[in-house]
C-alpha cells in the first residue's frame, strides 16, 4: 500500500479537562493506493477530535502518541475506527503503511500494528458511539471557550 499525505504538519489544540484529546485545526487528507490500483482517501476534518494513539502512559517512553511517525496517520486510523468507512483490518494496515511513509522503522510500525490488532477490536466496535462522545466533547469545549 502506498500512502500520500496532503500535508507534512498540522496544527492541534489540547482540549482542557479531557485528558489526552486534541482538536485537529488543519484539515487534511490521507490518500492510499493498493498494489492492484485501488485508491481512496480518508479526510480529516477541521476540529476532528483525536487522542492520536491510545497508548497507555507507561509505554510513552517507547511510543508517544504525538511522535512524528504517528502524528499524521493516527487521526486517519481514528477516523476509520469511528466511521467504519473501511474494515478494521484495512484501518490497521493504513496505520502500518502510514507510519512507514512517515519514517517509522519496520519494527516500530509492526509493533504498533500488532498492538492495534491485539487490542483494537473494542475501540473499532464502539467507534460510532465514541464519535457521539467526541461530538459532546467538542460542543462542551466550544461552550467553555465562550464563558
C-alpha positions in Angstrom: 0.0 0.0 0.0 1.3 3.5 -0.9 0.3 6.4 1.4 0.3 10.1 0.4 -0.3 12.8 3.0 -1.7 16.1 1.8 0.4 17.9 4.4 3.6 17.4 6.5 2.4 19.2 9.6 -0.8 20.1 11.4 -2.0 22.5 14.0 -3.6 21.0 17.1 -5.3 22.3 20.2 -5.4 20.5 23.5 -8.9 20.1 24.9 -8.7 21.3 28.6 -10.0 18.8 31.1 -10.3 16.0 28.5 -7.0 14.2 29.2 -5.0 13.5 26.1 -7.6 14.6 23.5 -6.8 17.2 20.8 -8.7 19.0 18.1 -7.2 19.0 14.6 -7.1 22.6 13.4 -5.7 21.8 10.0 -8.0 19.7 7.8 -6.0 17.3 5.6 -6.3 14.1 3.6 -4.6 10.7 3.6 -4.6 9.1 0.2 -3.9 5.5 -0.3 -3.3 3.2 -3.3 -3.3 -0.6 -3.1 -1.0 -2.7 -5.3 -4.0 -3.6 -7.5 -4.5 0.1 -8.3 -7.5 0.6 -5.9 -7.4 4.1 -4.4 -9.1 6.1 -1.7 -9.0 9.0 0.6 -9.5 9.5 4.3 -10.5 13.1 5.1 -9.6 14.5 8.5 -12.0 17.4 9.0 -11.5 20.7 10.9 -12.0 20.1 14.7 -11.7 16.3 14.4 -11.2 15.1 18.0 -8.4 12.5 18.4 -6.1 11.1 21.0 -3.6 10.3 18.2 -2.9 6.8 19.6 -4.4 5.1 22.6 -1.0 4.1 24.1 -1.1 3.5 27.9 1.0 6.2 29.6 3.7 3.7 31.0 4.6 2.9 27.3 5.0 6.6 26.2 8.8 6.2 26.5 8.6 3.7 23.7 5.6 5.1 21.7 4.4 8.6 22.4 1.0 9.3 20.8 2.4 12.6 19.4 5.6 11.1 17.8 6.4 12.2 14.3 5.5 8.8 12.7 2.1 8.7 14.3 1.0 12.4 14.3 -0.4 12.5 10.8 -1.6 8.9 10.3 -3.2 8.1 13.7 -6.1 10.6 13.2 -6.9 8.8 9.9 -6.9 5.5 11.8 -9.1 7.0 14.5 -11.4 8.4 11.7 -11.8 4.9 10.1 -12.4 3.3 13.5 -15.1 6.0 14.2 -16.9 5.9 10.9 -16.4 2.3 9.8 -15.8 3.5 6.2 -13.4 0.7 5.9 -12.8 -2.6 7.8 -10.8 -2.7 11.0 -8.1 -4.7 9.2 -7.9 -2.0 6.5 -7.6 0.8 9.1 -4.8 -1.1 10.8 -3.0 -1.6 7.5 -3.3 2.1 6.8 -1.8 2.9 10.1 1.1 0.5 9.5 1.9 1.8 6.0 1.3 5.4 7.0 3.8 5.0 9.8 6.4 3.7 7.3 5.6 6.6 5.0 6.2 9.0 7.9 9.6 7.5 8.6 9.0 4.7 11.2 11.2 1.7 11.2 9.7 -1.7 10.1 10.0 -2.9 13.7 8.3 0.1 15.2 5.4 0.1 12.6 5.0 -3.7 13.2 4.9 -3.2 17.0 2.2 -0.5 16.7 0.3 -2.6 14.1 0.5 -5.7 16.4 -0.8 -3.7 19.4 -3.9 -2.4 17.5 -4.6 -5.9 16.0 -4.5 -7.4 19.5 -6.3 -4.6 21.4 -8.2 -2.6 18.9 -11.4 -4.7 18.5 -13.4 -2.9 21.3 -12.3 0.5 20.0 -13.4 -0.3 16.5 -16.7 -1.9 17.5 -17.6 1.1 19.7 -16.4 3.6 17.1 -19.8 5.1 16.1 -20.7 5.5 19.8 -17.3 7.1 20.6 -18.0 9.5 17.7 -21.1 10.8 19.6 -19.0 11.2 22.7 -16.4 13.2 20.8 -19.1 15.4 19.4 -20.3 16.1 23.0 -16.6 16.8 23.9 -16.4 19.3 21.0 -19.6 21.1 22.0 -18.6 21.3 25.6 -15.2 22.7 24.6 -16.8 25.4 22.4 -19.3 26.3 25.2 -16.4 26.6 27.7 -14.5 28.9 25.3 -17.4 31.3 25.2 -17.6 31.7 29.0 
